[in-house]
Amino acid sequence: MTEKEKDMQTESQQAENVNQQVDTENVSAEDAALDKKQQELNEMRDKYLRLVAEFDNFKKRNAKERIELMQTANKEVINALLPVLDDADRAAKQLETSQDINIVKDGVTLVFNKLRSTLQSKGLKAMESMHTEFNADLHEAITEIPAPNEELKGKVMDELEKGYYLNDKLIRHARVVVGK
């Protein structure tokens, strides 16, 4: 082997060593990048799982609060009606012992007025239906009767049960008789 061939072989080995070193550096750089991406993926997966768990807890807490609210929603109204119930009990006792019908009548009227005002303070409002146009969204027609004049045709002639709104939302349709 000539000296030139030896130099070429040495250069070839050096080049191969450099290529191996570059390949090793590339592989280690790729491994580092892959490890970094894997770590980011694990962090994102952890965040996702925590977020899903937090949302699930929120849904459970919200459902529990809704059930509690529904169970205690009437408490305020019931507490407001208890004094009316007490007055009704006192009026019932007076009915048994009183001889004066006017006093009993006044007492019962006071109890009814207190009941109405208590319900109104909680948002209950009676519907005015008499001599208004029949509206199927507000009224439930029980029957039709001949109207005494043309003005009352298609209008409410009689109200069998009042309709009611609670905070401007219809909660009971008025049961009415309509003129035809």
Secondary structure, DSSP 8 states (H G I E B T S, - for coil): --HHHHHHHHHHHHHHHHHHHHHHHHHHHHHHHHHHHHHHHHHHHHHHHHHHHHHHHHHHHHHHHHHHHHHHTTHHHHHHHHHHHHHHHHHHHHHHH---HHHHHHHHHHHHHHHHHHHHHTTEEE---TTSB--TTTEEEEEEE--SSGGGTTBEEEEEE--EEETTEEEE-EEEEEE-
